[in-house]
Amino acid sequence: MNYLLITVLFMIVIMLCTIACLHWRQHRFIKQLTHSLELQLLNQDSFNIDSPSKSLKPLISVLHHLHQSSILSTERDKLTGLVNRVGFKRKMLSKMPILEGMLVLVDIRQFRFVNDLFGFLFGDKLLKAFAKRIVNLNCKAQFIARMNGNEFLLFFPQPLTIEQLQTIKNDLQSPFEIEKQPISIKMQLGVLSLNEHHADVSLMLRRLDLALKKAKALKQPIAFYDQDDDKAQYRELLIINGLPKGLKQGQLFMVFQPKLDIKSGRCKQVEALIRWQHEGLGLISPNEFIPLAEQTGMIDILSSWVLDNVLAQQAKWRNVGVYVSVAINLSSTDLDNPNLAADVATKLSQYLVPAETITIEITESVLMKSLEQTIVTLNQLRDVGVKLAIDDFGTGHSSLAYLRHLPVDEVKIDKAFLDEFETSHAAKQIVKTSIELAKNLGFEVTVEGVESKSVLDALHLFGVDTIQGDYFAKPSTASEFEHLYPQLNYQQHNHQQHNHS
């Protein structure tokens, strides 16, 4: 009896030990599995489990296969089959440190127009054909990646000459034929020489982006990264980060440039222009900070601030007997806002400003970027009652014949056309013809950048309606304009100029 009891107890102990051992091995496996997956996610390390039992080997095999598939799916661009940004960074990390060679970032210019004109399926086929061409370049790259929609990155282990880069660009720009449709595309290249500017992968990619950004800003086909580009980016960061603070602290303010109505000889309108006196950087041009506000999504805040300030000032002027209309510039991002017209109407009501005393100016280049949607927005603004003007006319790609279909009241001829006005008969004829055509199509015509009496007199003979420029009046603050307003008429101004001569 005692022997039987001892045997049973012994068997129970053996079973408990076996269960404990199995539990420990299972726990160890799960711990290793978790650790391995964490490493894979964080560092892209290989998948590894030490000494698995035979019963777990099928599971290990499946997990290994899934791991490899996961790497391929996360590191490959599905459309072109090239590695993506993640895959490219991993390949570069495996080669670090990289002390020589060249990175080239290729951008297909205005690619979204391909999708808009021909559709996304056509655009995808073009990207596939482009990827195939970039792989088969005579100048072979060691790594090639599709970084985003229309940007491709190439790594060359040896530096390339400018002639080689130009050849690459020309080869990539050769016409394609997609669905029996010939199509040509243009490239811009940002280039980073690793012999001079090697760094960690993230910093190299950031510098490469800066090089491409410089090519776009300077409208050059190829641009190289330079150390000064880092300084430029630091300045941009100061501007971007300082904008909200600048608005709160009153660093930004409006000035107003009077416009001369030729027929009456008086100032009937001013253009509102934004200025920024930065606490550390000094006076910053709107040509610098407005594009940055657009890129960072802060343009809505800035535009709302401008509308509030201009309409508040317009209300004050009307209360003291200063009756002028005010022109306000809007950006391309503003025109993308489906609530723009409603927002303008709300603010007009808030400040009790008549809609017809406000003119919205849109640059020609902005107008032509998304013409159909812009026309919808312009019609909505017209329904609110504001007037509309095309600014910087002649610098974009539209024509006066095309503009006759647009709901605009005024065309402003860009000051660039006056650069050779007094020295070139051809330049003078271009301005004269543009004024005549615009007026024949029913537009009022303003010429910007008038800086001399001889130009003013010639434009008067050409039939221009309004002039704007330093000859008549420079931009001034609201209080300065109030003081000048009674004297701002053509006859008195002309008389003063005559007395000074």
FENGI-V922349 format. One record per pair of residues at least 12 apart in sequence whose C-alpha atoms are under 7 Angstrom apart, sorted by the first residue. I is the first residue (numbers start at 0). J is the second residue. D is the distance in whole Angstrom. If there is no record, write none. Layout:
BEGIN
{{I/J/D} {I/J/D}}
END
This chain:
BEGIN
{{31/48/6} {32/48/7} {35/47/6} {46/63/7} {74/86/4} {76/145/7} {78/127/7} {79/127/5} {79/130/6} {81/143/7} {81/144/5} {81/145/6} {82/143/7} {82/144/5} {82/145/6} {83/144/5} {83/145/5} {83/146/6} {84/144/7} {84/145/7} {84/146/5} {87/144/6} {88/200/7} {91/200/7} {92/200/7} {97/197/7} {98/193/6} {98/194/6} {98/197/6} {99/156/7} {99/157/7} {99/193/5} {99/194/4} {100/155/5} {100/156/4} {100/157/4} {100/158/5} {100/192/6} {100/193/5} {100/194/6} {101/154/6} {101/155/5} {101/156/7} {101/157/6} {101/158/5} {101/191/6} {101/192/5} {101/193/5} {102/153/6} {102/154/5} {102/155/6} {102/190/6} {102/191/5} {102/192/7} {103/152/6} {103/153/5} {103/154/7} {103/188/7} {103/189/6} {103/190/5} {103/191/7} {104/150/7} {104/151/6} {104/152/5} {104/153/6} {104/188/6} {104/189/5} {104/190/6} {104/207/7} {104/211/7} {105/150/6} {105/151/5} {105/152/6} {105/186/7} {105/187/6} {105/188/5} {105/189/7} {106/149/6} {106/150/5} {106/151/7} {106/186/6} {106/187/5} {106/188/6} {107/149/5} {107/150/7} {107/184/7} {107/185/6} {107/186/5} {107/187/7} {108/185/6} {108/186/6} {108/187/7} {110/149/7} {124/177/7} {125/177/7} {132/171/7} {133/171/7} {140/153/6} {140/154/6} {140/155/5} {141/154/6} {141/155/6} {141/156/7} {142/154/5} {158/192/7} {168/186/6} {172/184/6} {172/185/6} {172/186/7} {186/220/7} {187/214/7} {187/220/5} {187/221/6} {188/211/6} {188/220/6} {188/221/5} {188/222/6} {189/207/6} {189/210/5} {189/211/4} {189/214/7} {189/221/6} {189/222/5} {189/223/6} {190/207/6} {190/210/6} {190/222/6} {190/223/5} {190/224/6} {191/207/6} {191/223/6} {191/224/5} {206/224/6} {207/224/7} {209/224/7} {209/228/7} {210/222/6} {210/223/5} {210/224/5} {238/288/7} {239/291/7} {239/292/7} {250/275/6} {250/276/5} {250/277/6} {251/274/6} {251/275/4} {251/276/6} {252/273/6} {252/274/5} {252/275/6} {253/271/6} {253/272/6} {253/273/5} {253/274/6} {253/476/7} {254/271/6} {254/272/5} {254/273/6} {254/474/6} {254/475/5} {254/476/5} {254/477/7} {255/269/6} {255/270/5} {255/271/5} {255/272/6} {255/474/5} {255/475/5} {255/476/6} {255/477/7} {256/269/5} {256/270/5} {256/271/7} {256/472/7} {256/473/6} {256/474/4} {256/475/6} {257/269/4} {257/270/7} {257/467/7} {257/472/6} {258/465/7} {258/466/6} {258/467/5} {259/465/5} {259/466/5} {259/467/6} {260/464/6} {260/465/5} {260/466/7} {261/464/6} {261/465/6} {264/488/5} {264/489/4} {264/490/6} {265/487/6} {265/488/4} {265/489/6} {266/487/6} {266/488/6} {267/323/5} {267/324/6} {268/323/5} {268/324/5} {268/325/6} {269/323/7} {269/324/6} {269/325/5} {269/326/6} {270/325/6} {270/326/5} {270/327/6} {271/325/7} {271/326/6} {271/327/6} {273/285/7} {293/332/7} {299/333/7} {310/350/6} {310/352/7} {311/350/6} {314/350/6} {314/351/7} {314/352/6} {324/356/4} {324/357/6} {325/356/6} {325/357/5} {325/358/6} {326/357/6} {326/358/4} {326/359/6} {326/360/7} {327/358/6} {327/359/5} {327/360/6} {328/359/6} {328/360/5} {328/361/6} {329/359/7} {329/360/6} {329/361/6} {331/365/5} {334/373/7} {334/376/7} {340/379/6} {340/380/5} {340/383/7} {344/383/6} {354/383/7} {354/384/5} {354/385/5} {355/384/6} {355/385/5} {355/386/6} {357/385/5} {357/386/6} {358/385/6} {358/386/4} {358/387/5} {358/388/7} {359/386/6} {359/387/5} {359/388/6} {360/387/6} {360/388/5} {360/389/6} {360/390/6} {361/388/6} {361/389/5} {361/390/6} {362/389/6} {362/390/4} {362/391/6} {363/389/6} {363/390/6} {363/391/6} {363/392/6} {363/395/6} {364/395/5} {367/397/7} {374/405/7} {377/406/7} {378/406/6} {386/408/6} {387/407/5} {387/408/5} {387/409/7} {388/407/6} {388/408/6} {388/409/4} {388/410/6} {389/409/6} {389/410/5} {389/411/6} {390/410/7} {390/411/5} {391/411/6} {391/412/6} {391/413/4} {392/410/7} {392/411/6} {392/412/5} {392/413/5} {393/412/7} {393/413/7} {399/437/7} {403/440/6} {408/442/6} {408/443/6} {409/442/5} {409/443/5} {409/444/6} {410/442/6} {410/443/6} {410/444/5} {410/445/6} {411/444/6} {411/445/5} {411/446/6} {411/447/7} {412/445/6} {412/446/5} {412/447/6} {413/446/7} {413/447/6} {414/446/7} {414/447/5} {414/448/5} {416/430/7} {431/461/6} {434/463/6} {443/464/6} {444/463/6} {444/464/5} {444/465/6} {445/463/6} {445/464/6} {445/465/5} {445/466/5} {446/465/7} {446/466/5} {446/467/6} {447/466/6} {447/467/5} {447/468/6} {448/467/6} {448/468/4} {449/466/7} {449/467/6} {449/468/4} {449/469/7} {449/470/6} {450/468/6} {450/469/5} {450/470/4} {451/470/6}}
END
